[in-house]
Amino acid sequence: MKKYFLAALTVLCLAFVPAAFGAEAEYTSISQVNAAGLGEDYKIQGEYIDEENHRGFQVIALGDMKFRVIGYQNALPGDGWDRTKARFFGDAEFDGFQVVITGEKMDIPRYENVEGKSRVIEFTDQMKQRKLRCFREGDNRHYYTDDKDKEHKHMKLDKVTRQSPTLGQAAPEGAVVIFDGTNLDMFVDGKMNEDAKTLWADARTKPFEKDRPYLLHLEFMTSFMPKAQGQARSNSGVYINEAYECQVLDSFGLEGEDNECGGFYQFARPIVNMCYPPLTWQTYDIDFTPAKFADGKKVENARVTVRHNGVVIHDDLELEHETPGCLGEADEPRGLFLQGHGNKCQYRNIWLQYK
C-alpha cells in the first residue's frame, strides 16, 4: 500500500533544462516551474480523493491554467479503482478565483486553494451545474457543495501525494549498486546532474552477468512539460538487457497504452496506469529472467514482472521478441540502457540483486 501525504508536494530542487528550438519547454525542478510563472498550474495538478463518496480524481496541467480532469469510481488507480467502471472526464479552465469545468459523465469537480482563501468552483455538464466552495484547515483543502443535493451535500475532496512503498529502498546485502549518486563507474555512457546527484537519461551501463535472473530497482522523475503532448511529454525508457523497453513517459492520468509509461511498446500495455504526476519520484521494481539460447538459437523467451510504484503492472510477462529502438536479442552479456529520446528524465538509486 502506498503512503499518502496530504496537501503540498515536496520536490527536489533540480536544474532547469531549456527547450530545444521548436520544442516545448522542459522543467526539471519546481523552482524553475515557479520562475516560469507556472507555479499555480503545478499546484492545481495532482491527485484528489473523496473518501465519503468513494471517488478519486487526477488533474493534468495543460498550460495557461487549463486542465484535464479524470475521475475514477471507488478510488485512485492502484488503490481500489474499480476497473469495470468507466473513467469520466472533464476539461477545466481557471480565471481568477473561479474554475469552470465542462464534463463528460462527470459530476464532481475540485480545485486547489490559494493562500487560505475560499474559492468558488463552478461545474457544468449536460444535466446540471454545481458549485463547490473550498475551505482550508491547516495543510488540508476541503471542498463542499453549495447546493442542496443531499447525495453530495457532505462531499469532501482532499489533495494527496502518493509515494511508492519502495521509494528510497537501499540495496540489500550482496546487491550490485549501479548508481547511488556518487559516481558513474558502472556506466559506459552517461552524465550526472551534479547538483542533485541524479543521472540524466541517455545512459548505458556495463554488461551484467550473462544468463542470470535478477531483481532491478530504479527510481525516475519525469519533467514538467504542460504544453507538450503524447510522446513529447518527458519521453525516456528503461531498456532491460538493452533489448526490451519498459516505457518512461509523463502519462499521468492517461489510459495506459503500450506506448505510455509502464508499457512495452507494440507488445503489452500495463495492467493499470500507475504513473504519478511529473516532478514526482517514481519506482520500477523489475524481476527479469533472460532468454535462453542453445547453439546460438533462442530456445526460451525472456520473462518479466514489473511493479510500478509498488503495483504489479506486468505479471510474469513473456517477452517473445525485442522492442524497437535499441538492440535485438542475442546470446551475449548485456546491461541496461536508459533512453534519452531528447528529454531530460532523471534517475537515481539503481541497483540489482541476482537470483
N, C-alpha and C positions, 0 to 999 in steps of 0.2 A: 504494500500500500504506500502511495506517495505521501510525502509530507506536504502540509498546507501552510502557507503564510499569508495572512490577510493584509490587504492594502498594498503599500508601496513595494516595488521591486528593488532589490539590491543588485547592482550590476557592476562588474569590474570596470575600471576606467582604462580603456584601451585606446589605441591610436585611430585617428580618422583616416580613411582611405579615400582620396579624391576620386571622382568618377573619371573613367576614360572618356575620350572625346566621343560624344554621341551616345554615351551610356547614362543610365540613371545613377544618381549619387548613391554612394555606399557608405554607411556609417557603422563603425565598429566599436563605438563607445557611447554611453548615454551623455557624456559631457559634450561630444560633438553633435549629438542629436539636439541638445538644448541650444547650443551655439547656432545651429542652423534654423532655429525657430520652430522645431518640430516636437518640442517637449510635451505640449498638450496632446498632440496626436499619439505620442508614445504612452502617455498616462492613460488615455482612454482605451487604447488597445489592451487586450488581455482576456482573462477568463473570469467568469462570474458564476455563482451558484445561487439558486433559490431552493433552499432546503425544504421549506414548508410545502411547496408545490412540486418538488422533485423535478427540477429542470436545471440545465446547465447552458451557458452561453459563451461563445467565443467571438470576440470583436476584433476584426482585422483592419489595421490602418491602411488607407489607400492614398494618403497625402491630401493636403489642402483641407483638412478637417472633414474628410469623407471616409466612411467606414462601411464594412460589410459585417452584418451580424448573423451568426449561425446559432441556432437553438437546438437543444437535444432533450429528448424525453428522459426522465429519471435522473440523469447525472451527466457529467462530462465524459468524453471518450476515455476508456481505461479505468474509470471509476464507477461504472454501473450504467452507462448509457445503454438503453435497450436498442440494439441494432436492428430489431424487427420494425422499429418505428422510424418513419422518415425524419430527416433533419428538416428544420424550417429556417427560412432565410429572410433577411431584411437589409435594406440599404439605408444608411443614415448620413445626415449632414449636420454639422454643428454651426451655429451662428449666434454669437453672444452667449446667452445662458439658456438657449433653447436648442433641443435636438429633435428634428423631425425624422421619423423612421417610417419608411414605406415597406410593408412586409408581404411575404407570400406565405400564407398559412401560419402567420406569426401573431402571437397575442400578448407577448410580454417584452418590453424593451428594458434597457438600463443604461446609465452612463455615469462617468466619474465626477466627483465633486471638485470644486476649485476653492482652495483656501478656506475651507469650512463653511462656505456659503451654500444656501439652499439653491437648488436648480430645478426648474420645472422642465419635465421631459414630455414631449407630445408624441404619441404613437398613432399612426394611421394605417388601416388596412381596408380591405374591400367592405368590411362589415361595420366597423365601429372606430372610435377614436378614444385613446386612453391618455391620461396624464399621470406622470409619476413625479413625486417630489423627493428630493434627496436630503437626507439628514446625516450629519457626521457625528460619530461617537468615538472619540479617540482616533485610532487609526482605521476604524471601520467605516464603510459607507453603506447606508441602508436606503432602500427605495420602497416607497409605499404608494399605493394607488390613491388618487384623489376622488375617484368616482365611487358610486355606491354598489358596485358589482360585488356581491358577497364572496364570489369564488376567489377574487383576487384582493379583497379588502386588506388582508393582513400579509400580503406578499412582501418578502424582504429579500433583496439581492445583495450579495457581498462579493467584492472582488477578491480573488485568491491568486496566489502564486504557488504553483506545484513544483515539487523538487523530486528528482529521481531518487529512489532508495539507495542506488549505488553511486550517487554523485560523490566524488572525493574518496572513493574506496581505495585504500592503499594496496599496493601489490603484495600478495601473500608471500610467505617464505618460499624461496626457490623459484619464484616467477622471474621472467625476463623483463626488466624495465626498459621500455623503448623510448619513452620521453617523459621526463619529470620536470622540465623547465630549466635544467642546469646545463645541458649540452646536446649536441646532435651526433653523438658518437655512433648511434645505431642507424644513421641515415647516410645514404649515398648522395641524396639531393634534398634540400630543404633550407628554409630560413626561419629564424625565430623573430617574434616580436619581443625585442629585448626588454622593453619597459614592463610588459605584462607577463613575461616568461611563458608565452604561449607559442605555438607552432602555426605558421601560416599554411594554408592549403597549398597544394602543388609540392608534395614531398614524397620521397620514396625511401623505404628502409632497406637495410641489408637483408639478404635472404635468411629465412628461418630454417630450422632443421627439417630436412626433407621427410615427407610422408607421415609426420607426427600430428595427430589431432591436438587442438589447443582451445583454450578459452581466451578471447581477446576482449580487453576492456579499453574503451577510449571515451573521451568527452569532447564535445564540439559545441561551437556557438556560431549561429548564422548572423549575418549582418542585418541591419535595419535598412530596408530599401522600399519604402512605402509606395513609390510610384512605379516600381518595376513589376512586371507580371510574369507568371509562369516560370519558365526555365531561366529567366534573367534575374530571379529573386534569390540571390546568395546561393549560387549553384556550386556544389562540390560533390564528392563521392568517396566512399571507402571501398577500394578495390582489394578484396580478400584474395590472397595468393596472386595478386596483380592480374586477376582474370575475372572475378565476379564482383560487380559493383552493387553495393548497398547504397542507395541514393542518399545524399545530404542536400537539402533544399529548404528554404523557408516555405513550408507547405502548411503553416499554421491555419487551421480552420477549413482546409480543402478536403476533397473527397477521399484522398489516399489512393492514388493510382500508382501504376508500376514505374512511372517517371517522376514520382514525388518522393518526399522524404520517407525512407524505410522500404521503398520498392526496389526490386531487381528489374532493371529496365528490359522491357519486352519479354518478361519472364513471369514475374509474380508481384502482385500488389500486396501491401501489408494487410494483415488481418484487421487492424484498426489503425487509423492515423493518430499516432501519439506525439506529433510534432508540437513543441511548445513555442511561444512567441519568440521572435528574433531578439538577440542580445540576452538570451537565457541559456545557461549551460545545460546541455542535454547529454545523455549517455547512450552508447551502444554496448551491449554485452553479447558477444558473438561466440557461440560454440561451433567450431569448424572442423570437419573431417575431410581431408584432402581426397581427391580422386585416386584410384589405384590403377597402376599400369603394369603390364606384363609384356615383355619383348617389344617395348615401345608403343604398345597399343593400350588404350583405356579399357579396363575391364569392369570398373565400378565407378559410378558417379560420385562427385563430392556431395556432401550434405551440410546443412547449416540450420541452426536455431538462433534467432535474433531476438533480443529483448531491447526495446526502445523505451528509455525512461522507466525501466523495470517491468514493462508489459511485453508479453510474447507477441511479436508481430509476424514471425515465421517459425513454424513448429516442425523441426526435422525436415526442412525443405530439401528436396533432391535437385541438385543443380546439373541439369543434363548437358549444359554447354556454357561457354563463357558468355559474358555480356559485352556489348560493343564498347570501344573507347580505350582499351588498354591491350593486354597480351592475351593470346589464346592459351588454351590448356596445354600443358606439356609435362613430361616426366623429368622435372628438374626442380631444384630448391628455389623457392620464391618467397618474397616478403610482402609488404603492404604498400599500396600506393594511395595517397590522399590527393585526389584530383583537385586542381585549381579551377579550371573552367572559367578563368577570367575574373573570379570573385575572391574575396578575402575572408572566407570562412576560417575560423581558428580552432585549434585542437590543443588538448592538454591531457595529462595523466593517462598515458598509453602504456599498457603492459600486457603480457600474455603469459599464460600458465600452460605448459604442456601436460597432456593427459597420459 
